[in-house]
Amino acid sequence: MFTRIVFSPNVLGGKPCIKGTRISVEFILELAASGASRSEILRAYPHLAAEDVEEALQYAAHFLKNEVVLSAEVVP
C-alpha cells in the first residue's frame, strides 16, 4: 500500500520515513502545516520526488482516519 514509507528502529527511532532518506512523514506534515507548498518542499529537498510527498500525506491521512479517541473523564 505505502511503498515509499519505511520505518526502522535504527532510523529516527522508528518514525515513518521516506525510503532512502532520514526525512520523516512527521517532518513533511510540519512543512505543509507551516504553509509550504508541495513544490516548495520539493525545491528545498531535491532528493525527494513528488510521489514521496504525496504518499507521506496519504499515509498520515490513512492512519488519522482510523484514529480512536478515548476519554479519561470520570463520570460520577
DRENDOLUM-691326 format. One record per residue (C-alpha): x, y, z. Coordinates in nm, 4 decimals, m for minus. Layout:
BEGIN
<<X,Y,Z>>
...
END
This chain:
BEGIN
<<0.0000,0.0000,0.0000>>
<<0.2700,0.2502,0.1019>>
<<0.5832,0.1636,m0.0929>>
<<0.7740,0.4864,m0.0256>>
<<0.7244,0.4902,0.3538>>
<<0.9525,0.2762,0.5699>>
<<1.0368,0.2553,0.9358>>
<<1.3218,0.1016,1.1280>>
<<1.4141,0.1287,1.4950>>
<<1.7625,0.2345,1.3794>>
<<1.6391,0.5389,1.1832>>
<<1.4823,0.8306,1.3708>>
<<1.3688,0.5996,1.6489>>
<<1.1362,0.4061,1.4198>>
<<0.9374,0.7020,1.2882>>
<<0.7874,0.6508,0.9421>>
<<1.0291,0.7999,0.6860>>
<<1.0615,0.8373,0.3132>>
<<1.2533,0.5339,0.1828>>
<<1.6250,0.6046,0.1367>>
<<1.6149,0.9246,0.3433>>
<<1.6027,1.0399,0.7015>>
<<1.3046,1.2636,0.6232>>
<<1.0077,1.1645,0.8366>>
<<0.6424,1.1773,0.7437>>
<<0.6031,1.3993,1.0501>>
<<0.8557,1.6491,0.9093>>
<<0.6756,1.6675,0.5753>>
<<0.3481,1.7286,0.7599>>
<<0.5111,2.0043,0.9650>>
<<0.6353,2.1702,0.6459>>
<<0.2896,2.1514,0.4886>>
<<0.1219,2.2761,0.8084>>
<<0.3581,2.5745,0.8199>>
<<0.2391,2.6757,0.4744>>
<<0.4994,2.5183,0.2458>>
<<0.3545,2.4063,m0.0862>>
<<0.4429,2.0724,m0.2406>>
<<0.6629,2.2482,m0.4947>>
<<0.8439,2.4419,m0.2191>>
<<0.9093,2.1181,m0.0306>>
<<1.0492,1.9580,m0.3463>>
<<1.2712,2.2589,m0.4163>>
<<1.4049,2.2589,m0.0595>>
<<1.4643,1.8817,m0.0635>>
<<1.5526,1.7939,m0.4246>>
<<1.6241,1.4294,m0.3386>>
<<1.2503,1.3861,m0.2718>>
<<1.0103,1.3025,m0.5537>>
<<0.6590,1.4423,m0.5804>>
<<0.5326,1.0887,m0.5129>>
<<0.7215,1.0867,m0.1802>>
<<0.5372,1.3960,m0.0589>>
<<0.2021,1.2672,m0.1840>>
<<0.2491,0.9314,m0.0162>>
<<0.3523,1.0945,0.3121>>
<<0.0292,1.2945,0.3123>>
<<m0.1758,0.9873,0.2191>>
<<m0.0029,0.7838,0.4917>>
<<m0.0895,1.0410,0.7575>>
<<m0.4495,1.0710,0.6367>>
<<m0.4903,0.6926,0.6348>>
<<m0.3763,0.6488,0.9933>>
<<m0.5606,0.9522,1.1280>>
<<m0.8801,0.8260,0.9682>>
<<m0.8523,0.5148,1.1836>>
<<m0.7655,0.7053,1.4989>>
<<m0.9696,0.6222,1.8083>>
<<m1.0006,0.8837,2.0795>>
<<m1.0605,0.7602,2.4326>>
<<m1.1819,0.9855,2.7082>>
<<m1.0254,0.9578,3.0506>>
<<m1.3107,1.1576,3.2016>>
<<m1.4615,1.0005,3.5113>>
<<m1.8401,1.0200,3.5186>>
<<m1.9821,1.0307,3.8725>>
END
